Amino acid sequence: MSSLSPVVNGNTLIPKIVIDTNIYISAIFWGGKPRELVDLGRSGQISIFTSLDIEQEIFRKLKTKFRLSEEESAQILLDFSTFTNLVITSRGITVIDDDPDDNKFIECALSSMSGFIVSGDRHLLRLEHYEGIKILRAAEFLSIISKE
């Protein structure tokens, strides 16, 4: 596999990725490619990394935009924690001026040494890559790993 710093599981290299909030929420409510991606993380075929900032954003969106209760939102995050790896981000960066809130995904990818950020966010996608990290849509990432 061609990802930066993949995790080794037996003799298989497992891509390390960060998924943004809209990918995870799409996986929950609508399925499709985002759910395929999350399911790869659940099954251990990829390693998904997250940070406290990302988890807080997911929690906040579930409550405000989707009007879930605090308990329902907490349960979803608890499920999320069963197949993701929490990292403490060690480097604050400012790369995306148009939407500085998106910098947390790059910070998480840098701290976890992930090779990919999977996103549907135009600010992130416009970057295409940052310090060796490829920024792709879910379908693009799935296409890459299906070829390997």
N, C-alpha and C positions, 0 to 999 in steps of 0.2 A: 504494500500500500504506500501511497505517496504522501501521506500526511506528516506534518511536522511532529516530532516526538510522539509517535504512536505508543500505546500501551501494549505490552507483550502479554498474551494470554496463551500459555503453552507455547506453541510454535507459531501462533497466528498474531499478526500485528493488527491492533484494533485502533481505528481512527479516533482521535480526541477532538471533540467538537463543543461549541457553545451554541445553544439555540436561543433566539430572542423570544421575548414575551409573546409576540403575535403568533409565532410558530407553535408554541406550547398551547396557547389558548385555542388556536385553530384545531389542534389535535384533539382537544377535549370536546369541543362543541360541533365540529364539522368533519373531522376525519381526514380523508384524502392523503396526500403526500406528507403533510405534517404528522399525521398519526403513524404512517409507515416509519417515519424517522424516529418518533418517540418509541415505537415498538422495537426498533433495532436497539435502542438504549436499554429498554426493559429486558431484552433477551441477551444482552451483553455483547452484541456484535459491534457496537460502537460505545465509546465512553463519553457521556455527556457531563459537562462541567457547568456549575452555576456559582453565583455569589449571593451574599445577603441582599445586596442592592437589587439583583434580578428577582430573587424570591419575594422581596417586599413589593416590587412593581407588579408581579403576577397577583399577589394577594390583593393589592389595592384595586387592580383592574377587575378582578373577579367580583369584588364587593360593589364597586361603583358602576362600572359599565354593564356588568351582567347581573347585578343585584342579588348575588348570592349572600347568604348569611355568613357571619364570621366563622361559624362552625363548619359550614360547607367549604368555605375558602381554605380554612385550616386543614381540613381533611384532604383536599386536593393537593395542598403543599406537602402534607405528610406522605401521600402517595408518590409525589414527585421526588421526595427525598430517598425513596427506596431504590431508585435506579440512577440517581445523579450523584455527582461528586462535588461537595461544597468546597470552594477555595476562598481563602482570604486574599483579596486583591492587594497587591503590594505596591502598585505603581499607578498613581493618578495621572491620567493623560487628557489632553484636549486635542482631539483630532477632528471631531465633527462639530463645527461651529454652528451649523444650521439647527441642530438638535442635540445640545450637549448631554442630554439624558442618555443618548445612545452610546456615549463613551464607555459606559459600564460594561458593555458586551466585549469591547476591545480589551478593556482592563482585565476582565475575567479570562479571555483567551490568552493574553500575555502571561498572566499569573499561573495558568494551568498548562502552559506551553501547548495549547491546542493548535491543530493545523487548519481548523475551519471555524467560521461563524456561519450558521445557517439562519437566514433572515428573509423577511418579506418587506423590510423597511427600506425605503428608497435612499435614505441618507447613508445607511450602511452599505447597501448594494452599489451605490455610486462609487464608493471607495475601491471596490473589487478585491483589494488585498491591503494588508498592513503588516509590515515586518515579517513577511513570510506566511502570514495567515490569509487563507483564501476566504472571501466573503461571497456566499452563494445562496441562491434560492433552494428550497427543499428538493425540488425536482432535479436540479443540477447536481446537488450532492448525491442524491440517490442514484443518478445515472453514473456518476464517477465510481461509486463503490460497487455498483453492480457489474462493472467491467473488470474489477480486480479479483 
